Structures are given as structure tokens and as C-alpha cells.
Amino acid sequence: QLHLVESGGGLVQPGGSLRLSCAASGFTLDYYAIGWFRQAPGKEREGVSCISSSGRSTNYADSVKGRFTISRDNAKNTVYLQMNSLKREDTGVYYCAAKDLYCSNYVGTWGQGTQVTVSS
């Protein structure tokens, strides 16, 4: 059974950086695309970024382009989200999710989330 665990969230000032990790257990991530999502209080969950199983294809929400970078290390069974130049509107709970091979597929497994708070 595939399980995903997010880590790396916390409190950071505007303009700061965080790196989130999504670690898999039960299965390797070799055949899964991994997406990052976030949800602010009282708002719907939105897609932030995704990386294909091969790592060759990535996508980003317009709101984070140029600031966030998604990457993966299949040997470590982990996907990362490097977040730079953080803004207050980036605040929310960040989730990673596994998809079969491609970012266009539906989510099969969700992590439990990690809180990111951007505040001065």
C-alpha cells in the first residue's frame, strides 16, 4: 500500500524559502507522477505543481512560476518542492499526491499535509 508523508513546512517571513519533502513508503515512486497541492483556510484545494514519473515533465500554477521548483530523487523515494520568495498568499496546508505515470491523471493517494505559514 502506497503511503506519502510530507515534511518541511513551518513559519517563514515573506521573501524567505522552504523546501518541502514528500517521502513514499510501501512502494517506490518510479512509476508515479507526484503533484503538490495547497489549501488555504476556507478555500478549495488548488494544484501547485506536478512532476512526471520520469522527471522530464513539470508544471506549475501561474501564481508560483519562477519561485517554486519541483524535483524528484527516485533513489531516495522522495519528491521535493523548493519554495523561494514566499508570499503571504502562499500560506496553507501543502499536500503531495501520487498519480499513475502522468500529471494529467487523477490522484490515487494523498499525503496528510504540512502547514506552511508566511508571515512577518
SVG drawing of the C-alpha trace seen along z (x, -y; Angstrom):
<svg xmlns="http://www.w3.org/2000/svg" viewBox="-14 -41 33 43">
<polyline fill="none" stroke="black" stroke-width="0.4" points="0.0,0.0 1.4,-3.4 1.8,-6.0 3.0,-9.5 4.4,-11.7 5.0,-15.4 7.6,-17.4 9.4,-20.7 6.6,-23.1 6.8,-25.8 6.7,-29.5 8.7,-31.8 8.9,-35.5 7.8,-37.0 10.7,-36.6 12.0,-33.5 12.4,-30.0 11.3,-26.5 11.8,-23.1 9.0,-20.6 9.6,-16.8 7.2,-14.1 8.5,-10.7 6.9,-7.4 6.7,-4.1 5.2,-0.8 6.1,-1.4 8.8,-3.2 7.8,-6.3 9.3,-5.2 6.0,-4.8 4.1,-7.7 3.8,-11.3 3.7,-13.4 1.7,-16.6 1.8,-19.3 -1.5,-20.9 -2.3,-23.5 -5.4,-24.6 -5.8,-27.9 -8.4,-28.2 -11.9,-28.4 -10.8,-27.9 -10.7,-25.0 -7.6,-22.9 -5.6,-24.0 -2.8,-22.5 0.6,-24.0 3.0,-21.8 3.5,-18.4 6.3,-16.2 6.0,-13.2 7.3,-9.8 10.4,-10.3 11.1,-13.8 11.2,-15.1 7.9,-17.0 6.9,-19.5 4.2,-22.1 3.4,-25.0 0.5,-27.1 0.9,-30.6 1.0,-32.0 4.2,-30.1 6.1,-30.1 9.6,-31.4 9.5,-30.9 8.9,-27.2 10.8,-24.3 9.7,-20.7 12.2,-17.8 12.5,-14.2 15.1,-11.7 13.8,-8.3 16.7,-6.6 15.6,-8.3 11.9,-7.7 11.3,-11.4 9.9,-14.4 10.7,-17.9 9.2,-21.3 11.6,-24.2 9.8,-27.4 11.6,-30.7 10.5,-34.3 7.5,-33.2 4.5,-35.5 1.7,-35.7 -0.7,-34.3 1.4,-31.1 0.1,-30.2 -1.8,-27.0 -1.6,-23.3 0.5,-21.6 -0.2,-18.1 1.6,-15.8 -0.3,-13.2 0.5,-10.3 -0.8,-9.8 -0.2,-6.9 2.7,-8.0 1.4,-11.3 0.4,-14.6 -2.8,-14.5 -4.1,-11.5 -6.3,-11.6 -4.9,-11.5 -4.8,-8.0 -3.1,-8.6 -2.8,-11.7 -0.4,-12.6 -1.6,-14.1 -0.3,-17.6 2.2,-20.0 1.5,-23.5 3.2,-26.5 2.7,-29.9 4.2,-33.0 4.0,-35.9 6.0,-38.8"/>
</svg>
